[in-house]
Amino acid sequence: MLAALKAGKLVLDWRKRQQARAEVRVTIEKLLDKGLPRAYTPELFEQKTAAVFQHVYDAYYGAGRSIYAAA
């Protein structure tokens, strides 16, 4: 998932642009939809999607920068 996001979604200033944030969210949803068991309810799917998006938003600034690069 991270490779797919870094390939074209986590661009410079992606967090400032609504369309870029939406593209990241949709990419996360598509990839999770492929990988999660079918037993997940729509509510649980939304929780998982929101948690992953929030982590990506907090950790990846764009243009290849992340909080992990400093560690």
C-alpha positions in Angstrom: 0.0 0.0 0.0 2.8 2.4 0.9 4.5 1.8 -2.4 1.3 2.5 -4.3 0.8 5.7 -2.3 4.4 6.9 -2.7 4.3 6.2 -6.4 2.0 9.1 -7.2 -0.3 10.1 -4.4 2.0 11.4 -1.7 3.3 14.4 -3.7 4.5 17.7 -2.4 1.9 19.4 -0.3 -0.6 16.6 -0.8 -2.1 17.3 2.6 -3.0 20.9 1.6 -5.1 20.0 -1.4 -8.5 18.5 -1.1 -8.3 16.5 -4.3 -5.0 15.0 -3.4 -6.3 14.0 0.1 -9.3 12.4 -1.6 -7.1 10.5 -4.0 -5.1 9.1 -1.1 -8.3 8.1 0.7 -9.7 6.4 -2.3 -6.4 4.5 -2.9 -6.5 3.3 0.7 -10.1 2.2 0.4 -9.4 0.3 -2.9 -6.4 -1.5 -1.5 -8.0 -2.4 1.8 -11.1 -3.6 0.0 -8.9 -6.1 -1.8 -7.1 -7.3 1.3 -9.5 -7.3 4.2 -11.7 -10.4 4.9 -15.3 -10.1 3.7 -16.5 -10.5 7.3 -15.7 -6.8 7.9 -18.9 -4.7 8.2 -19.2 -1.4 6.3 -18.8 0.4 9.7 -15.6 -1.6 10.6 -14.3 -1.0 7.0 -14.8 2.7 7.5 -13.0 2.6 10.8 -10.0 0.8 9.4 -9.9 3.1 6.3 -10.0 6.2 8.6 -7.3 4.8 10.8 -4.9 4.1 7.9 -5.6 7.5 6.3 -5.0 9.3 9.6 -1.7 7.5 10.0 -0.6 8.3 6.5 -1.7 11.9 6.9 0.3 12.2 10.2 3.4 10.4 9.1 3.9 11.2 5.4 4.4 14.9 4.4 4.8 14.3 0.7 7.7 14.3 -1.8 9.2 11.3 -0.1 9.4 12.8 3.4 8.1 11.1 6.4 8.5 11.0 10.2 10.4 7.8 9.8 13.2 9.3 7.8 14.3 11.3 10.8 14.5 8.2 13.0 
